[in-house]
Amino acid sequence: MSAALDHVGVVTRDLDGLAVLYERLGFLLTPVARQSDGRIGNRCAMLRHGYIELLAVVDPHGVSATLERFLARYSGIHILAFAVEDMPAEIARLRRAGIAAPAPFEFERETDGAEPTSPRARFNVLQVPDQPEGRINLVRHLTPNLLWQDRFLSHPNNAVAVDEVMVRVAAPVEAASRFSRLIGCAALPDPAGGVALDLARGRVRLVQADANAAVVPCVVGMGVRTADGNAAVERLLSERKIAYHREGKAMIVGAADTGGVTLRFTPA
Protein backbone atom coordinates (compact mmCIF):
# COMPACT_ATOMS: atom_id res chain seq x y z
CA MET A 1 0.00 0.00 0.00
CA SER A 2 1.67 3.21 -1.15
CA ALA A 3 -1.14 5.69 -1.88
CA ALA A 4 -1.50 8.63 0.50
CA LEU A 5 -4.19 11.26 0.79
CA ASP A 6 -2.66 14.14 -1.18
CA HIS A 7 -5.32 16.82 -1.50
CA VAL A 8 -9.01 17.58 -1.78
CA GLY A 9 -10.49 19.91 -4.39
CA VAL A 10 -13.26 22.22 -3.17
CA VAL A 11 -15.13 23.58 -6.19
CA THR A 12 -16.94 26.92 -6.19
CA ARG A 13 -18.17 29.64 -8.52
CA ASP A 14 -16.64 32.39 -6.36
CA LEU A 15 -12.98 31.77 -5.60
CA ASP A 16 -12.52 35.09 -3.80
CA GLY A 17 -15.52 34.48 -1.56
CA LEU A 18 -14.43 30.95 -0.72
CA ALA A 19 -10.91 32.16 0.06
CA VAL A 20 -12.33 34.62 2.58
CA LEU A 21 -14.11 31.78 4.38
CA TYR A 22 -10.95 29.67 4.65
CA GLU A 23 -8.84 32.60 5.76
CA ARG A 24 -11.39 33.28 8.51
CA LEU A 25 -10.94 29.65 9.58
CA GLY A 26 -7.23 30.33 10.04
CA PHE A 27 -5.71 28.98 6.84
CA LEU A 28 -2.91 30.81 5.05
CA LEU A 29 -3.65 30.58 1.32
CA THR A 30 -1.33 30.69 -1.65
CA PRO A 31 -1.86 33.41 -4.30
CA VAL A 32 -4.26 32.74 -7.15
CA ALA A 33 -2.56 30.36 -9.60
CA ARG A 34 -3.93 29.43 -12.99
CA GLN A 35 -3.76 26.04 -14.65
CA SER A 36 -2.13 25.61 -18.04
CA ASP A 37 -5.04 26.84 -20.17
CA GLY A 38 -5.72 29.87 -17.94
CA ARG A 39 -9.41 29.17 -17.37
CA ILE A 40 -9.31 27.55 -13.93
CA GLY A 41 -7.51 29.05 -10.98
CA ASN A 42 -6.90 27.92 -7.44
CA ARG A 43 -5.76 28.99 -4.03
CA CYS A 44 -4.37 26.35 -1.69
CA ALA A 45 -3.87 25.78 2.00
CA MET A 46 -0.57 23.91 1.86
CA LEU A 47 -0.18 21.76 4.95
CA ARG A 48 2.88 19.78 6.01
CA HIS A 49 1.03 16.67 4.87
CA GLY A 50 -1.38 17.20 2.00
CA TYR A 51 -3.31 20.32 1.09
CA ILE A 52 -6.72 21.84 0.48
CA GLU A 53 -7.30 23.19 -3.03
CA LEU A 54 -9.99 25.82 -3.64
CA LEU A 55 -10.76 26.10 -7.34
CA ALA A 56 -13.06 27.88 -9.76
CA VAL A 57 -13.18 29.30 -13.26
CA VAL A 58 -11.30 32.61 -13.02
CA ASP A 59 -11.28 33.66 -16.67
CA PRO A 60 -14.38 35.87 -17.09
CA HIS A 61 -14.77 34.56 -20.63
CA GLY A 62 -13.92 30.95 -19.79
CA VAL A 63 -16.12 27.95 -19.10
CA SER A 64 -15.28 24.54 -17.67
CA ALA A 65 -17.82 21.86 -18.52
CA THR A 66 -16.34 19.66 -15.78
CA LEU A 67 -16.69 22.24 -13.01
CA GLU A 68 -20.18 23.15 -14.22
CA ARG A 69 -21.17 19.50 -14.00
CA PHE A 70 -19.81 19.31 -10.47
CA LEU A 71 -21.52 22.52 -9.37
CA ALA A 72 -24.86 21.43 -10.82
CA ARG A 73 -24.87 18.83 -8.03
CA TYR A 74 -23.47 20.90 -5.16
CA SER A 75 -20.68 23.28 -4.13
CA GLY A 76 -17.98 21.53 -2.12
CA ILE A 77 -15.46 18.71 -2.48
CA HIS A 78 -15.52 17.01 -5.88
CA ILE A 79 -11.90 15.98 -6.32
CA LEU A 80 -9.95 13.48 -4.24
CA ALA A 81 -6.27 13.13 -5.12
CA PHE A 82 -3.97 10.40 -3.86
CA ALA A 83 -0.19 10.60 -4.03
CA VAL A 84 1.63 7.62 -5.53
CA GLU A 85 5.31 6.96 -6.15
CA ASP A 86 5.36 4.48 -9.05
CA MET A 87 2.90 5.41 -11.79
CA PRO A 88 3.65 2.41 -14.10
CA ALA A 89 3.00 0.08 -11.16
CA GLU A 90 -0.32 1.82 -10.49
CA ILE A 91 -1.39 1.45 -14.11
CA ALA A 92 -0.53 -2.26 -14.02
CA ARG A 93 -2.42 -2.69 -10.74
CA LEU A 94 -5.54 -0.98 -12.13
CA ARG A 95 -5.50 -3.10 -15.26
CA ARG A 96 -5.16 -6.28 -13.20
CA ALA A 97 -8.26 -5.11 -11.32
CA GLY A 98 -10.16 -4.78 -14.60
CA ILE A 99 -10.13 -0.97 -14.62
CA ALA A 100 -9.43 0.73 -17.93
CA ALA A 101 -6.56 2.93 -16.83
CA PRO A 102 -5.89 5.79 -19.24
CA ALA A 103 -2.37 6.96 -19.93
CA PRO A 104 -1.18 9.44 -17.30
CA PHE A 105 -0.61 12.99 -18.47
CA GLU A 106 1.67 15.77 -17.33
CA PHE A 107 -0.06 18.78 -15.89
CA GLU A 108 1.32 22.12 -14.75
CA ARG A 109 0.22 25.32 -13.07
CA GLU A 110 1.59 28.55 -11.69
CA THR A 111 3.03 28.64 -8.19
CA ASP A 112 3.41 32.35 -7.38
CA GLY A 113 0.28 33.90 -8.75
CA ALA A 114 0.51 35.47 -12.18
CA GLU A 115 4.23 36.33 -11.99
CA PRO A 116 5.44 35.56 -15.53
CA THR A 117 8.86 34.46 -14.32
CA SER A 118 7.63 32.18 -11.55
CA PRO A 119 8.41 28.47 -11.93
CA ARG A 120 5.52 26.17 -12.71
CA ALA A 121 4.62 23.17 -10.59
CA ARG A 122 4.43 19.95 -12.58
CA PHE A 123 2.47 16.78 -11.86
CA ASN A 124 2.05 13.37 -13.41
CA VAL A 125 -1.68 12.61 -13.18
CA LEU A 126 -3.64 9.44 -13.75
CA GLN A 127 -7.33 10.30 -13.92
CA VAL A 128 -9.29 7.15 -13.29
CA PRO A 129 -12.78 6.83 -14.82
CA ASP A 130 -15.12 9.28 -13.08
CA GLN A 131 -17.03 7.78 -10.19
CA PRO A 132 -20.49 8.71 -8.88
CA GLU A 133 -18.80 10.21 -5.82
CA GLY A 134 -16.57 12.55 -7.83
CA ARG A 135 -13.21 12.64 -9.55
CA ILE A 136 -10.39 10.47 -8.23
CA ASN A 137 -6.86 11.28 -9.34
CA LEU A 138 -3.61 9.43 -8.70
CA VAL A 139 -0.82 12.00 -8.61
CA ARG A 140 2.95 11.89 -8.64
CA HIS A 141 4.52 15.24 -7.82
CA LEU A 142 7.41 16.14 -10.11
CA THR A 143 8.24 19.44 -8.37
CA PRO A 144 7.06 19.10 -4.74
CA ASN A 145 9.48 21.77 -3.54
CA LEU A 146 7.58 24.38 -5.56
CA LEU A 147 4.32 23.59 -3.74
CA TRP A 148 5.44 22.87 -0.19
CA GLN A 149 7.31 26.12 0.39
CA ASP A 150 8.09 27.01 4.01
CA ARG A 151 6.39 30.41 3.68
CA PHE A 152 3.04 28.71 3.06
CA LEU A 153 3.19 26.02 5.75
CA SER A 154 2.54 27.98 8.96
CA HIS A 155 -1.17 28.58 9.51
CA PRO A 156 -2.81 30.73 12.20
CA ASN A 157 -4.96 27.71 13.13
CA ASN A 158 -1.87 25.45 13.41
CA ALA A 159 -3.24 22.97 10.84
CA VAL A 160 -0.60 20.46 9.74
CA ALA A 161 -2.34 17.70 7.75
CA VAL A 162 -5.38 16.69 5.76
CA ASP A 163 -5.92 13.26 7.25
CA GLU A 164 -9.49 12.23 6.41
CA VAL A 165 -12.27 12.58 3.88
CA MET A 166 -15.85 11.47 4.48
CA VAL A 167 -18.06 10.32 1.61
CA ARG A 168 -21.81 9.83 1.97
CA VAL A 169 -23.07 6.93 -0.17
CA ALA A 170 -26.14 4.75 -0.56
CA ALA A 171 -24.20 1.48 -0.27
CA PRO A 172 -20.92 1.79 1.71
CA VAL A 173 -19.73 -1.77 1.06
CA GLU A 174 -20.16 -1.49 -2.71
CA ALA A 175 -18.52 1.95 -2.80
CA ALA A 176 -15.67 0.73 -0.62
CA SER A 177 -15.02 -2.15 -3.00
CA ARG A 178 -14.67 0.28 -5.91
CA PHE A 179 -12.49 2.71 -3.94
CA SER A 180 -10.28 -0.16 -2.80
CA ARG A 181 -9.61 -1.21 -6.40
CA LEU A 182 -9.07 2.37 -7.57
CA ILE A 183 -6.71 3.45 -4.80
CA GLY A 184 -5.09 0.12 -4.03
CA CYS A 185 -5.76 -0.38 -0.33
CA ALA A 186 -7.92 -2.60 1.86
CA ALA A 187 -11.41 -1.65 3.03
CA LEU A 188 -12.32 -2.47 6.64
CA PRO A 189 -15.32 -1.87 8.90
CA ASP A 190 -15.17 1.58 10.47
CA PRO A 191 -15.73 1.57 14.25
CA ALA A 192 -17.53 4.90 13.79
CA GLY A 193 -19.90 3.33 11.23
CA GLY A 194 -19.62 2.48 7.56
CA VAL A 195 -16.40 1.36 5.91
CA ALA A 196 -12.92 2.91 6.02
CA LEU A 197 -9.87 2.72 3.77
CA ASP A 198 -6.68 3.40 5.69
CA LEU A 199 -3.93 4.76 3.46
CA ALA A 200 -0.20 5.18 3.85
CA ARG A 201 -1.21 8.61 5.12
CA GLY A 202 -4.82 9.55 5.86
CA ARG A 203 -8.05 7.66 5.40
CA VAL A 204 -11.28 7.63 3.41
CA ARG A 205 -14.52 7.01 5.30
CA LEU A 206 -17.63 5.82 3.44
CA VAL A 207 -20.76 6.41 5.49
CA GLN A 208 -24.37 5.41 4.98
CA ALA A 209 -26.63 8.16 3.68
CA ASP A 210 -29.78 8.67 5.67
CA ALA A 211 -33.23 9.09 4.16
CA ASN A 212 -33.10 12.89 4.47
CA ALA A 213 -29.77 13.40 2.66
CA ALA A 214 -30.17 16.03 -0.04
CA VAL A 215 -27.43 14.72 -2.37
CA VAL A 216 -26.21 11.12 -2.62
CA PRO A 217 -23.42 10.30 -3.23
CA CYS A 218 -21.51 13.28 -1.92
CA VAL A 219 -18.08 14.03 -0.44
CA VAL A 220 -19.43 15.69 2.67
CA GLY A 221 -16.38 16.50 4.74
CA MET A 222 -12.72 16.38 5.56
CA GLY A 223 -10.61 16.09 8.67
CA VAL A 224 -7.69 18.43 9.37
CA ARG A 225 -5.16 17.67 12.08
CA THR A 226 -3.68 20.46 14.18
CA ALA A 227 -0.36 20.55 16.02
CA ASP A 228 -1.46 22.20 19.26
CA GLY A 229 -4.44 20.23 20.52
CA ASN A 230 -6.84 22.58 18.67
CA ALA A 231 -5.90 25.52 20.92
CA ALA A 232 -5.34 28.02 18.11
CA VAL A 233 -8.39 27.04 16.07
CA GLU A 234 -10.61 27.12 19.15
CA ARG A 235 -9.43 30.64 19.90
CA LEU A 236 -9.94 31.77 16.29
CA LEU A 237 -13.43 30.32 15.98
CA SER A 238 -14.49 31.92 19.25
CA GLU A 239 -13.01 35.32 18.42
CA ARG A 240 -14.54 35.32 14.94
CA LYS A 241 -17.89 33.97 16.14
CA ILE A 242 -17.80 30.97 13.80
CA ALA A 243 -20.18 28.27 14.97
CA TYR A 244 -18.79 24.85 15.81
CA HIS A 245 -19.65 21.83 17.90
CA ARG A 246 -17.58 19.12 19.55
CA GLU A 247 -17.41 15.40 19.03
CA GLY A 248 -15.01 14.12 21.64
CA LYS A 249 -11.78 16.04 21.16
CA ALA A 250 -12.67 17.12 17.61
CA MET A 251 -14.17 20.49 16.68
CA ILE A 252 -16.60 20.49 13.74
CA VAL A 253 -17.44 23.52 11.59
CA GLY A 254 -20.55 23.22 9.44
CA ALA A 255 -20.86 23.59 5.68
CA ALA A 256 -22.24 27.14 5.80
CA ASP A 257 -18.83 28.48 6.90
CA THR A 258 -16.68 26.33 4.61
CA GLY A 259 -18.20 26.44 1.14
CA GLY A 260 -20.19 23.23 1.49
CA VAL A 261 -17.76 21.10 3.50
CA THR A 262 -18.11 19.71 7.02
CA LEU A 263 -14.67 20.50 8.43
CA ARG A 264 -13.40 18.47 11.35
CA PHE A 265 -10.40 19.80 13.29
CA THR A 266 -8.66 17.00 15.18
CA PRO A 267 -5.82 17.36 17.68
CA ALA A 268 -2.66 15.40 17.02
Sequence and secondary structure as in RCSB ss.txt:
>XXXX:A:sequence
MSAALDHVGVVTRDLDGLAVLYERLGFLLTPVARQSDGRIGNRCAMLRHGYIELLAVVDPHGVSATLERFLARYS
GIHILAFAVEDMPAEIARLRRAGIAAPAPFEFERETDGAEPTSPRARFNVLQVPDQPEGRINLVRHLTPNLLWQD
RFLSHPNNAVAVDEVMVRVAAPVEAASRFSRLIGCAALPDPAGGVALDLARGRVRLVQADANAAVVPCVVGMGVR
TADGNAAVERLLSERKIAYHREGKAMIVGAADTGGVTLRFTPA
>XXXX:A:secstr
   EEEEEEEE S HHHHHHHHHHTT      EEBTTSSEEEEEEE SB EEEEEEE  TT   HHHHHHHHH S
EEEEEEEE S HHHHHHHHHHTT      EEEEEESSTT TTS EEEEEEEE   BTTBEEEEEEES HHHHS G
GGS  TT EEEEEEEEEEES HHHHHHHHHHHHT  EEE TTSSEEEE SS EEEEEE  TT SSSSEEEEEEEE
ESSTTHHHHHHHHHTT   EEETTEEEE GGGTTS EEEEEE 
